[in-house]
Structure formats: structure tokens, C-alpha cells
Amino acid sequence: MRCKVLPVLPGAVVAFSATVFSATVFSVTVFSVTALADGGEQPATRVATFCCDVTPPLGEAIYSSYQPLATVEHPLLAKGIVLDDGRHRYVLCAVDWCELCNSTYALFRRRLAEAAATDVSLVAIQTVHQHTAPMGDADAFRLVDETENPPPHVPAKFFEETADRVAAAAKESLGRLQAFDHIATGEAKVDRVASSRRVPGEDGKIRVRWSACLDPALRAEPEGFIDPILKTITLARGDEPLVRLHYYATHPQSFYGDPRASYDFPGIARQRLEEEEKVFQIYFTGCAGDVTAGKYNDRSRQARDELAQRLYDGMKASIAATRLAPVGAFQWRTVPLTLSLREDAGYTLAENLARMADPKAAALARLEAAMAVAFIRRSDRPIELSCLRIGETQVLHLPGEAMIEFQRFAQQLKPKQFVAVAAYGDCGPAYICTQRAYDEGGYEPGASRVMPDSEAKLKAAIRQLLADE
């Protein structure tokens, strides 16, 4: 089996291994640092931060209202880092959009890899998943544009232009690479933000507690199965923090469905902390496919302010709990994952094509059908998952709207290590659910584009990414 070969960085001394471990359903490619052959000093580890405004122009229709954008309450941002260990460059980026799917996701990864002069396999880009933001799927939008009276949406060219601007910001940041020699990890419980969207009823049926819930009885139900812990990774020079990465699992919206752009309560907390600390902050959403803020959110501005404050408090507590340690060895693993397409009634290509082409159907229904068609027809079926390991700190990058079970599973595999999880990578498959969720029914499995065997496949991939060998 062939190993992946990385480009040589200008002026770098190259000493790396790319090892491929075969498995029953996929292979694992490992890019790891080895000692220098001449016994020289290890090159300094460096980091650069970049930020780019990715807000669509006024008048463009964005998810979830698909009405013309009338107000920019907060600018939508793409925030990321470029890591350089002297041999490879790694890019992590979080975008204040609802999703990046299919070739649009691949486009952003490719552009960032080119900007950082690295291999595309060393780039992880996730969306934060705010719903007052664009849905990034140019494949779907091109398909729906071929139908009668297509619904409004952000034009496909917007994604090309935005990917170029984000890449330009990343490339510019390379002139500001700073050495760092310590990594800090911390965690804290977030109070009264996340709650399960799946609320079991007395009849055994699943009731839906939406992100904005006005039903007092549903809001009174327990939080349910969530991960209440926010995790923070800090890269520092000595004891001076240079950048903080936060990881927490909940749908990140308080109110939505109107023609406004907003980075919502996670962005409010993130930017407040950045302004106060003068330290670059990035927020990643974990496996929140079945987790929302619905128990604590009635769609009011007061509720959003309270959610932002509690998340901010959680970030502050996580930072206060951080402990510095010298930077350890870098390792980056990738796994290609292929998920089986839905073929049951309501999910076939023919049915989605019909919904997409129906000029009388609602805009959201037609666009979601177009996204399903785009996923079914995509040529690069495998989705690449990755894991960055720095010493004993590990960060998993997962696709789609994965349920919280997958995050808890990953952490249980390494109970004595620090494992942070960022989901909402390639969102082509939409929801990735457990087998139990398909058996129970409810919203998430109904909105999934992949089969119930996805649980076993994704867990096997996570196990390989976190393996010790």
C-alpha cells in the first residue's frame, strides 16, 4: 500500500514518517515526527492565527429562512490557526456557517492547504453550525438552479470567492508565525446551556425539544444525555497564551428563521473573551447532532444573553483550570470513512429529484432535497477524518451532525487523556446517528442521508484514530 508523500517546505529539514495501517473497512495514514538524523536540535514549533469575514452580502438568501439577508447583527467569521513543527504545517479552522458540504467543503480544504503550502490531508475545517448563516453546498445550488422557478440561495460563486479570501488570510498569517513551547489543557462544566433534543415520552415515542422551545412541559424535562464539559487547549510561549481553542457540544443557535446574519451565543462569548484577554479565541462545536439549548431557550433576547453569559463563564472556568506542559511530539492521523446511502422509501435519488424540482414546494424542502441529491451523486465518496495529537492532547475532527454518543465514546476510549472533539466537518451525510436512534425514530434519523450501520463504521474509525500504535 502506498504511503502519502508530503511536500517539502522551503528551507525545512525533513524528517517524517507516513505509515499506513490497513483495517477491515479503511486504512489509517499516520504523519509523525521522528528525531533528526544528524542529532541536531529540534526546530521550534510555531503557530499563526488568521481571521476572515465570511458574511454574505446584504440581499442574498441564507439558511434557515432563505429570505434576502436584511441585517448583519454580527459578522460571520472564519477563524483558524496554522501550526508549523518545522517539518509539516497543519491547519485548523472553524467557520461561522451552518454547514460545508461535498465539493464546497473540499474546495475550502484545498485552498487552505495551498495557502499554507501543505498537504490537504493536514487541513481540518469545521463549521460552528449557526443557523443565521449560509449553508455551503454549491453542488446542491447548481442542481436546483436547473429546475423550474428555483428557490433563492447564496450564489455558487460566493463560495469560490470566500474560499479564496479565507486562504489569503491564512497565507498572510505565515508572516506572523510565533514560536510556542507549551500547551495547556483545561475543562469545566457549562451550567444550563446544553440539553438533549430527544425527549422520551411515556408512550415510548421521541418528542423533539427544538433549539428554541416554547413548550413549558418540554422545557421542564431533564437535560438528558449530553456532554456538559467544555474543553480548552491553549498554545503558549512560556506562560504567555497565544491562542485558545474551545470545544463544546450543543447546537449553537438561540433564535433563527429571520433574514439576519449572526454568530449567535457561541460567537458572542468567544469574541467577548477575545476582547477581554487580548488572546485569539476559536470555538469548535462538538458532536451536537441531538443536543440543543432548547431547555433553556424561549427565543427571547434575554435567553440568548443568558446562554452567552453561561458559555462565557464556562470558558473562563476552563481557562482557570488549565495546566501548562512542554509541547510534546506532533502526530496527525487520517482515516477514510465510507458511509452507506439511504435507500428506503423517501430517500431515493428519484424521490429527492422530484422534491427538488417541485416549483410548489417550500424553498427549504427543495434545497434540502438538492443537498441529498448532491451527496448521492458525489464522486469522492470517502470522507476523511483526522486526529491531531500533541503529546497527550488529542483533537478529533469528525464529519456531519454526529450525535453526542460519538463524542462520549471517543472520550471513554482514552479516559486518562485529554480528548477534544470537533464535529461538523464535511456535512454531506447530514445526521450521523446511532442504531438505537433509528429504532426509536425522531427527527435526527429522519434527516439522515446514511444507513443505521453508520454507528459501527464511525466508531471503528474513531477507535483507529485514537489507537496507541
Secondary structure, DSSP 8 states (H G I E B T S, - for coil): ---------TT----EEEEEEE-SS-EEEEEEE---TT-------EEEEEEEE----TT-EEBTTTEE--EESS--EEEEEEEE-SS-EEEEEEESSSEE-HHHHHHHHHHHHHHHTS-GGGEEEEE---SSB-EE-HHHHHHHHTSSS------HHHHHHHHHHHHHHHHHHGGG-EE--EEEEEEEE--S--EESEEE-TTS-EEE--SS---HHHHHS---S---EEEEEEEEETTEEEEEEEEE-S---SS-SSSEE--HHHHHHHHHHHHHH-SEEEEEE-S-TTEESGGG--S-HHHHHHHHHHHHHHHHHHHHT-EEEE---EEEEEEEE---B--STT-SHHHHHHHHH-TTS-HHHHHHHHHHHHHHH-S---EEEEEEEETTEEEEE--SEE-HHHHHHHHHHSTTSEEEEE--SB-TTBEE--HHHHHH--HHHHTBSB-TTHHHHHHHHHHHHT---
